[in-house]
Every structure is written in structure tokens, then in C-alpha cells.
């Protein structure tokens, strides 16, 4: 009896073990099926990606083909335009190529086509020489300007000194107070229309007349006196003798004597008494 029970227990245990094996195998089978399904889904996704990439590639190829066609059309239009320009200007192919080679800038090196580096250096040297020459000319002009300024300043100072000497001589002179024998009344008329009346003794030097006429602040060193009525003209020159008197000039009372300022560049050599 006990043996029979033990056999049944053993059979039951064997059946449970077989059942576990079957369940485990079924479980593994389910996992394997799930893995296969996941693999199939991944393959489908990869296939979709490949198809999408192929579609994009086809579109890109079509775009590149369209761009190439547009470039070809642009080149053809440009060539037709160049040929039209050549026909209008009468420029042949050789002349066109030469024109392009010499006048078209080289965008890679910054040097015009047909121009060598040595030529560029020569041009730079010439430009430097011209610049230096221009600087020398400017310095020379500045030097001449400064020299002329100093010359004019010295000339003006000399004129003022002569005027001061004339004014001093006139101040030291005794003018006759009344008219009478041996007295001349002369009317001096200047270039600006102003006049002044002065009395002189007939035995006074003609240089006294020049001192009186040239004692104004606007007077020049050189001046000329002339009388139309007496047909007399005289310029104050270094060779003018101080021994010549007013009576020697032939001037008479009431004579109008015109006073003319003379610049240094005016050269009047003739003196008539």
C-alpha cells in the first residue's frame, strides 16, 4: 500500500516537472516571438528610412540637374552677349582674349592680368618718387613764400623808416608864414583826390618838395611829381641833385603839382627840370 502511494507521488512529481518544462518552453517561445516581431518592426522602420532617403536623394539630384541647366543657360546667354559686343565693337576673338588678359583684374593675387610683380614694384617706386618730388616742391614753395614774406616785411619796415625821416625833415623845416617875394604857394594833389596847400621859399631845394609831398603815412619810397601847366615832371631818384631849387623848376605860385606813388617795379628814368 505504501509503495503504491510512493509511486503515485513520484508520478505526480514527474508530471509537475514535465508541466514546468512545457511552461518554460512555451514562455521562451513567446519571448522569441516577441523578439521576432520587434526585429520585423525595426526592419520596417529601416526600410522606411531608406525609402525616404532615396526619395530625398532623387529630389536633390533633380535640383542639381535644374541648377546645372540654369548655369548652362546663363553661360550661353553671356557668350551670346559677348559675341554681340564683339560684333558691335568690331573686336575679334584674339583681340577679345588680349583685352581680357590685360584688363581683367586677378581676384586671387590683387594684380591685374598681364602685369608682373616687377611692374607693380616699378609702379610703386615711381609713385614714391613722385610723392617725394611733390614734397620737395611743397617745401620749396613754403621756403619761397617765407622768403617773400620776410622780404615784404623788411620792405615795409624800410618804407616806414623813410616816411619817419621825411616827417622829421618837414617838422624841422620853417614854412613861410605869408606870401611875398620869393614865396611859392603850391597845391599838392594826390591819387585818391585829396589835396593840400603848402608854401615854399623859391630858393628851397626840390628835395624839400619831395619830403613834404611824401610825408603821408600811405606814401611810397619812390614818387613822381609833375605839373601839367608848367610841363614839369620829376622823380625822386638817388641821382637827383639837392642843389636844384624850386625856382629852377619854373614852378609859379598857385601851381597844381600832382603826386604819384611809385612801386619798386616801376622804372622811370627820365627827370626833367
Helices and strands as residue ranges (DSSP letters): H 2-89, H 93-103, H 117-172, E 183-189, E 195-201, H 206-213, E 222-227, E 232-235, H 246-249, E 256-262
